Amino acid sequence: MHPTIIALQDAVAKRDETMIAALLAEDVRFRPPTYWATWTGREPVAAVLGHVAGVLSDFRYRRILGDGADWALEFQCRVGDLDAVGVDLLTLDADGLIAEFEVAMRPLKTVAALREAMNARVTTDPRFLDFRAALS
């Protein structure tokens, strides 16, 4: 297994935003399951993923498939009292850093709960005022 994938599992298990940031390419693109938009850049993506770690509970990777640059990490988790399953789709760059990070997740009810919880968190995080301004 690729060292970045091993390190990501450790960072996610520890819920460590700094460890996750170190695995992201400077111009990483993140596509969340909660809306049709793309976050770009190490700092905003690490911040989003840090908040996700605060919302999801009982998170664990069930299967990891991939080789070379392309990886699929199947997971299960909870958002509040709702169960979910999903997959993190990752593409690594030539340096082995995460360049593309897309999440697919179900069921819809849990994704909606995740969106609501994430919106509540990011609206109280002043970093997101700067990040959103950069997106405009």
Steps between C-alpha positions, in 0.01 A plus 500: 500500500619853424658685798260795455198270536649344813572847643147618412347212694710598802414871469128424469509264798668773707266772359810711443450789256875579497590143404236504225630834366849352462358237262328752272650654188517880509229524231289201617139493382233367738146412394275436803184287497287782640487739205623548145807713554874456517730619774849572370823539694673326790389738775126514422477127425681409822264729693192341342631150571582604856137601552378178337703307758311689770161410353547134407516235769583130496691561177697209358630396163354162398685436174781667314540443129756649271846514364734770377325837494134393532339378822151427633457483878161362601381618841216481747414759763225676689369855494318541827277193525499436123715236329681556172731330256711660235821510308792740490633515143859621498750584230861549600739732318856416390627585852253258659282776644122505471412713195132400464268401785137423424247352742188304407268413789154360575223504615369843410357558849847463653662719235240768579583472871871530417434811294303661782767417759781623274320827425460560874872439558646700213283804567669529839852450362648837392738329255204429274425867443839524328458167321157590364624840387776323307239278332303799370 
